[in-house]
Amino acid sequence: MFGGLIAYAGRVEAMCEDRGGAKVVVRCEGVEREVPAVKDSIAIDGVCLTVTRVDGDALTFDVVPETLARSTLGDRVPGDRVNVEYALRAGERMGGHFVYGHVDAAARIIARVTEGQGARVRIERPSDLAFGLVPKAFVALDGVSLTVASADGAWFEVALIPETLARTGLGQRAAGSRVNVEIDPMARYAYAAVAAQRDAVR
């Protein structure tokens, strides 16, 4: 489990096709402090992956076809910057929201404009996720914990502060690029419970 507060960045070192999936090597900040080991969970651009090899600050992950299809990891090429978040430890301060790293969809950025000291970003709103992408709801974009600023029909918007633009890969995401979207898990479970209750009384 993660908190959506990105403290570290990484660079894709290698991306190799592997039986329909991929083997990804990411050179990660924070290795000396966090001391990751094989089998640890680390979120790369918001996708929860398992470390399969540690070679200094170069971490290797296996990415299965389902993850490539649902996320933007298949878009990444060597040299790309990615957000890196190590799994939460018990007792750590929780400043964002609970993020599982289970990406719901990869959505395209429609527009991006400067707003005050930061930026406002408009993103495609997948119809099957519309229930969770409503104003003031939590959303994780590329693993970054954010609040939905507005939503209408086929889009939703988030407002990015300067710190987020500087510290995360969202500062480099232009209109036309895609981001990983994970809705608030609590919204997902609440929606599923209501739907099951509704179906039960039909």
Secondary structure, DSSP 4 states (H G I P E B T S, - for coil): -B-S---EEEEEEEEEEETTEEEEEEEETTHHHH---TT-EEEETTEEEEEEEEETTEEEEEE-HHHHHHSSGGG--TT-EEEEEEPP-TT----S--B-----EEEEEEEEEEETTEEEEEEE--GGGGGG--TT-EEEETTEEEEEEEEETTEEEEEE-HHHHHHSGGGG--TT-EEEEEE-HHHHHHHHHHHHHHHHT-
